[in-house]
């Protein structure tokens, strides 16, 4: 089957599904005229944006830069409990809406380009194989692939791995999060030569304390990575 006919078939299938199951906003359940959208315009506009002077951004950036192993932080949105972005990221992580990650990744990649930052590699925060098996995909991987579409740089998913299983960070305190992430990641030994002297962007969905990204960056720097930049779609208190 040619690409043209595959595209036509996919378009027809989407049209039929939209007729049977009219698409609705993930946050407010209002009708969406475009089935490719996931939030209505009102809910999109309600999500606070990250600016260079936003106190939460300055505080979050200080956390990762003060660690001495990361040089910068890039982010787009503010995660608010009960807000529209929480519905969006919940659909991405737990409801199979992998495409949301790629679309958010494109926006994050465009921000990297706007800032004039460059890197040799995009590296999504890896899931433990147990969680990957349960979820079926890694949401950070989807975001990184969206970034790659606009940045045109290399992406690798077999460089960094979870050294041990960690419990969810959601209900942990700041100190518990740090302890939970200590020595949680390692560079695959056979890939060490690949990263010596490299510049890497670590990609995640939401940054709260920065413990996960700092743990990833620590493993990378110990393996010889020259520069590590943190990139998250959103920041949370």
C-alpha positions, 0 to 999 in steps of 0.5 A: 500500500502506498503512502498516499493510500495509507494517509487516506485510509488513516484520515477516513478512519479518524473521520469515522471515529470522530463522528461516532465518538466526537472529540472533547477537551481533556480538561473541560470535556467541551466539544472540539471541532478539530479531532487532532486537538486535545484541549480547547482554546480556553483551556490552553490559554489557562495554562501559565507559561514559563518566562525568564523572570518567573519566580518558579523558573528562577527557583527551579533553575537554581536547583539544577544549576546549583548542583554543579552538574547541569548548566541550564534549564528550559521549560514551557508551562507551569503545572498546577494541581487540577489545572488543564496541564495536569489533565494533559500530562495525565492523558500522556502518561496513563491513558495512552495519548503518546502523540501528546508527548510529541506535540509538546516536544515540538514546542519544547524543541522550538524553545531550545532553538529560540534560545540558541542552545545546541547539543549533541544528543537528546536523552529522555529520562529512562523508565525502569523496565517494569514501568515501561512494561506496564505503560507500554511506552516512555512519555519522556521518549515521546517528548524527546522525539518531538524535539528531534523533529524540529531540532534535527539532532541525534536522540538515544534511548539506550545510553542511560538506564535505571540502575534500580527500581524507584517508587513514584515521586508523587507523594514523597517529600523533598528529602525523600525524593532526593534519597529515592533518586540517589544512584538510580541511573547509570550509563550503559558501560558499552556506551561510555565512549559515545558520550565523552566530551558530549553536550546532552539535553536530558528530557522529562515531562514535569520537573518538581524538585529536580532530583530525577534530572540531577541523578541522571546528570550525575551519572552522565558527568561521571561517564565523561559528558562535558555539558548537561542541560535540563529540559522539561515541558512543565515546572511544578511547585 
